[in-house]
Amino acid sequence: MSEIRNDLPKNLPDDIGKEQNIVSMTDTSGERGDVMSKIGVGLDANFEGRERRRHPKSHGLLKGLIAYFSAALLILGILVVVSWRFAEIREGSRAELFVENFIAESDLSVWQQQLRLNLPKTYPAYEDASKLAYDVLSPAFELGEITYLRRTAPSAEGYPVFELFSDGEHFASLIIKDTSIGLFSMGQWEIERFEFEISYFDNVEFPEYRIILPAGAALTVNGIAIESDKKENYTVAYPALSMFETGHDVAPCEIYVFHDVYFIPELTATLNGESLVLNENGEGEWYFSYPESASHSIKVTVPVGVDAFVSGIHLTEELASREEIDGELGQLDDGGTGTLPRLSVWTIGNLFGEVEVGAKIGEKAVDLISSEGGNYKFNTPDECKYIVTVILPSGAELFVNGKAIGADKKSEGGASAEEIAYGFTALGKYEVSELGVIEGAMPSFDKYVITGYLAEPNVTAKLGDAELELAGTVRDGYNIRCEFDFNAGDIFDAERIATAEKFAEAYIAYICGGGSWNDPDNEKDFKANYAALKAQMIEGTAGYVAVMESYRDVNLMPKYDSFAFDSKNTTDLVEYTDISLSCKVEFSVTRTRTLDGIEQTDTLTGSISVLQVLYRGEWRVWSFVYSPTVAE
């Protein structure tokens, strides 16, 4: 059993441990006897005097009665005082004795039981106090030397309150009540309740829960409405604010902090009868978002390719929702393809204050058209209008959206040889960047650059009365490049066709007669084929270099014993200038070779496009494009 002490710890509240006025009961029998003796002596003296002085008898009796009643009143007063002091002493001594006996007779299990019974009565209703007492605090209960102090002030019900200490540390308040009846009863005390001090359990780590919610919202924890006295007085930046809003004053909020809730709570909140959405912010912090009715949203509409900014933050699909919509056509778009310009619409919701909205393309600011109703619309900058570059044979007419484009849109000097060499025209296939070294061989191409279209335009061209063929189109954002080629003519030049077919035959002989490294006996024939092919070309041109670079690869190809053209068909004869033209030879060749003593036959099909130039009075091959299909 724990040792009982009633020494006073230091630094106690004013109403704890004040000295009690305890008075012992005193025997008054001697005093009473003296009084009665005095009363008796007085009576005898009066009697003797009456006989001696012969006073009337009535006077002596009256004096005797007065003395008697005076003594009786005195005795009654003494009894009342003694009884009152007896009751006071009895109450004090019996209450403290009851507490002392309880402490002496209680081991740890008794205190744990009292904790489990009494904590749910006194702990805040928003915690599962029974679970806390049974599962957490009771196993962690440790007690040392127990002492007590009686508070001068009683409990709210008027019951005595005793503060209990373990090794000088306050751990509980004990409230007891007297169940006895009658003034002279000896007092029958029993425990009314214990009020345990949670801070005593410093070996149990209570988490801190922080709940942030809009100002004026009603909070419940584990289904219990929380009074405003749990609010903290400091302000915080409202976590529900987006990164586009700065400062906690944008949307007022309140913070509740709980240090006496052990288990993860169930949190709900309402504002003006509307339920709020709960968000976990991590590390024991939650916040409630404002309802949609208390916030607003904005839309930012910009042309595709323009960057939108809110409060200086570049909008991306990770930060805001985005959709593409059709815009409106401009005057220049009449008669076009019918496609509409594309716009990006960014939406940001749950905003509480005003934000700054802007748009840029590169480092250039884009003008705001309107912001009515939070719908910000920005102008289409020149950089977001289609720029159309058109390359076409000189002298051809250009039309955009059905409207003829004037010569003022032409670029001075026309298209360069490099632009043609790496473009989509037939000449672009032949690497003609150096074709200009032969005077009169390089045809001229015009170049137009036009802009201002909000939608992709319809581009056409014609040379004379004939529509030109669109060789190719490339799109890069708002940049469109269209190239028109010379049309193949209804011409037939037997000599140029013969030259092209002769070159095709030489090229097939070259690739079918490979294998000299694996067969030295064939080296002479392979070299002869190689030399015959180069002899039809112009030394130093792109085509000539390509043949030289193919020497090793062709040498590693299998050698065919024989091959024969099943067909040759020359088409697409295009006359660029008087000394340059191209045509395409389509072919089918049957080839035979012996592999491991077994004769094998396959068919090679494809085409060879040939660019011919009149060079030093002789038509030669400037370049070619070989396009085989898979051999059967």
Summary of the structure (lengths in Angstrom):
residues: 632
radius of gyration: 56.8
end to end distance: 106.8
largest distance: 195.2
contacts: 1785
relative contact order: 0.06
helix: 29%
strand: 35%
